[in-house]
Amino acid sequence: MISQEDFNRFVENYNTDYFYLLTRASTGSYDCLITSFAVLKDLYDLILTLHDTTHLEFQVVAHPLTFRGSDAFLSSLGFNAQQIELIYGFLSHVKYTQGKEFEQCIEDGVPSRCAATSSH
């Protein structure tokens, strides 16, 4: 059985990976980022399952997987207005390269091709 301390570290690692992916998006580096978010969703789902099926508590809050329309949240993570604009640009990039919204892409799972067309 996983301990509360291990679960906390697990959530912290997820948050670190999530922040890293947002940092990549905030620089306009969108190449293969949807694939990375799809993999991260699997980890997020595991965290939620562990929480729901055990007595583990969220002593460390997992960042929400979606970030659409979350200026205040993104600002609280330290991103400035220009970086937030590029993060939202990633959502447009996903729609253009995948033909569907970001949330649908990560719900569907890892895409069969990596969209490596970033020109930022």
Buried (B, 14 or more C-beta within 10 A) or exposed (E): EEEEEEBBEBBEEBBEBBBEBBBBBBEBBBBBBBBBBBBBBEBBEEBEEBBEEEEBEEEBEBBEBBBEEBBEEBEEBEBEEEBBEBBBBBBEBBBEBBEEBBBEBBEEEBBEEBBEEBEE
